[in-house]
Amino acid sequence: MENDWMHRGSCRDYPPSTFFPSDGVGVDVARKICAECPVQAMCLEHALTERIDHGVWGGCSERQRRRILKGRRAQARAAAAQR
């Protein structure tokens, strides 16, 4: 199964609400948990690929993921322009 990594995430030991905070303090708490997670990169990539809009995934907030996607689009355009 392609999402088996989810069962190894540090988040499994916390309530889901921890990763869907309503304030910046909650985001910081979730990020600290994610920072020690063995599947952080896979989690972030999943959220980016699936365009998940809410919550902290792979240690990144919604805003951070939007920035990452924007940067990837800019890199893809630059690469395409060089061809």
Secondary structure, DSSP 8 states (H G I E B T S, - for coil): -TTGGGGGSGGGGS-GGGGS-SSHHHHHHHHHHHHT-TTHHHHHHHHHHTT--SS-BTTB-HHHHHHHHHHHHHHHHHHHHH-
